[in-house]
Amino acid sequence: MSDIPQERRVVTAIPGPKSAELQARRVAAVAAGVGSTLPVFTARAGGGIIEDVDGNRLIDFGSGIAVTSVGASAEAVVRRASAQLADFTHTCFMVTPYEGYVEVCEQLAELTPGDHAKKSALFNSGAEAVENAVKIARAYTKRTAVVVFDHGYHGRTNLTMALTAKNMPYKQGFGPFAPEVYRVPVAYGYRWPTGAENAGAEASAQAIDEITKQIGADNVAAIIIEPVLGEGGFIEPAKGFLPAIAQFAKDNGIVFVADEIQSGFCRTGQWFACEDEGIVPDLITTAKGIAGGLPLSAVTGRAEIMDAAHAGGLGGTYGGNPVACAGALGAIETMRELDLNGKAKRIEEVMKVRLAEMRSKLPNGDIIGDIRGRGAMIAIELVKSGTKEPDAAAAGALAKSCHAEGLLVLTCGTYGNVLRFLPPLVIGEDLLNEGLDIIEQAFARL
Ligand SMILES: *Cc1c(COP(=O)(O)O)cnc(C)c1O
C-alpha cells in the first residue's frame, strides 16, 4: 500500500482552490453527461484515504463505487501490475494468449460457488460481462427472453440499459432499448405492501406468475438478478426469494445469472453474496472489486453453458488485458492474505451498531427508515418522519454535509433516498469510526 497517512485532514474548503481550477478545465473539456459525486481531484489514494490536489485527506466510504476493496494502491496489485507492464502491455488474448488470463479463470472457478466444472471469459466492464452472459445464455438455451427485476441495475450499454430498471439518469432519452427484456417484482422487504416477513414468498410467487403467464417459461433464456441490489438501494431480497427464483429457473431450463458485479469479491463478507442462501448460480458476472481498480470483468459458470457459444463468438480487443489480469491476481492474493471476508463482517458489525445507536438517539430517528446491507455494503434509507415517503433531499443534504467534513459517501436508490457506505475492506477501525462520527454530526446538523 502507498504510504499515505491514514488520517483525515481538511486544510481547505472541499473542493479546494486547486480542485476548483481543475474543475473549470474539466467543465470546458469533458462532456456534461459524465458526472462526479464530489469534484475533488485525486492526487493519491490508498487504504481508507483519498488525498486530493489541495492536500486534503478524505475518508473513503465509496471505494470508487465498490471497486478498490483492497485499497486504491494495494501492494500486491501494484507489484504484479507493474511487473506485467514492464513485460508487455498487450497482445490480445485472441491473437496470442498469456498465462495471467488463464490463471484468473482458474481462480474464478475455485472461488465461485459450486463444485461443478466451470469456465470463464474475461471482458473490460461490468456491462460487457452482463451482455456476454446474455449472449451465452441465449446460445445455450436457443431462447431469447431475459427476465430482470424491479430496482435492478446492470449497466449503461444498450442491452444493459434495457435490463436496468431506473429511468433517470440511466435511460432517459437514450432509447429505443433492446427487445425481449421483461421486468418482474423483487422482494424489497422495507417497501413490500404486506410487510417484510411476507415479501420473499409473495414476491417470488408474483414474479413466477408473471414469467409463466406473460412471457412463457419456455421462452426465457436467462433470469438475471443482483443477490444484493446495488444502485437500486442496497436491497437484500427478503429471505426465500432468491432460492425460489433459482429453483424455478432450474425446473424450467432457464440460465440463472447472479450479477455479483457490486456484491462480489468479499464485499458482503463472503466471496459472493449468493452464498448466503446457498445459491449456486449457473453463471456469475463479476467486475468492480475483482482487480483492485484495474478494468476487468468476467462471466463464470457451468462449463457446458459457457462452451455453448461458437469459437470466435465471444471476446474483444482488450478483454482480459494482461495488466488487469495481474491486478486481479494481486487483489485476490490480498483478499486471501488479509482475510477481507472477515474484515467486511467486522465493518458490518461496527457500522450497524453505530447506525442503530444514531437512530435511537435522534429525536426524529424514524427518518432512518431502514438500516440494511451485508458486510461492507451497508445503507440507510431516508424517509419523512412518521411515513415511508422517500426523502431524497435528506440523503443529498447528509452526503453534502459529510463531504464538507472530509468523508466521501455516495447515494443510491430508485428514489435517490439511500445513503450507501462502501469503504475499502482494508480501512482501519479508527477511520471507520471517525467516518461514522461525521455521519452522526451530519444528522445533528440536518
Ligand atoms: C456497476 C454495475 C454494473 C455495470 O458495471 P460497469 O463496469 O459500470 O459497466 C453492472 N451490474 C451491477 C450490479 C453493477 O453494480
The ligand as an SDF file (V2000), in Angstrom:
LIG
                    3D

 15 15  0  0  0  0  0  0  0  0999 V2000
  -21.6690   -1.2630  -11.7580 C   0  0  0  0  0  0  0  0  0  0  0  0
  -22.5450   -2.4050  -12.1170 C   0  0  0  0  0  0  0  0  0  0  0  0
  -22.6810   -2.8620  -13.4430 C   0  0  0  0  0  0  0  0  0  0  0  0
  -22.0010   -2.1740  -14.5940 C   0  0  0  0  0  0  0  0  0  0  0  0
  -20.6110   -2.2160  -14.4960 O   0  0  0  0  0  0  0  0  0  0  0  0
  -19.7300   -1.2020  -15.3860 P   0  0  0  0  0  0  0  0  0  0  0  0
  -18.3260   -1.6550  -15.1450 O   0  0  0  0  0  0  0  0  0  0  0  0
  -20.0200    0.1660  -14.9090 O   0  0  0  0  0  0  0  0  0  0  0  0
  -20.1570   -1.4120  -16.7970 O   0  0  0  0  0  0  0  0  0  0  0  0
  -23.4730   -3.9590  -13.6730 C   0  0  0  0  0  0  0  0  0  0  0  0
  -24.1160   -4.5930  -12.6740 N   0  0  0  0  0  0  0  0  0  0  0  0
  -24.0130   -4.1830  -11.3970 C   0  0  0  0  0  0  0  0  0  0  0  0
  -24.7140   -4.9440  -10.3300 C   0  0  0  0  0  0  0  0  0  0  0  0
  -23.2430   -3.0700  -11.0740 C   0  0  0  0  0  0  0  0  0  0  0  0
  -23.1730   -2.6400   -9.8100 O   0  0  0  0  0  0  0  0  0  0  0  0
  1  2  1  0
  2  3  1  0
  2 14  2  0
  3  4  1  0
  3 10  2  0
  4  5  1  0
  5  6  1  0
  6  7  2  0
  6  8  1  0
  6  9  1  0
 10 11  1  0
 11 12  2  0
 12 13  1  0
 12 14  1  0
 14 15  1  0
M  END
$$$$
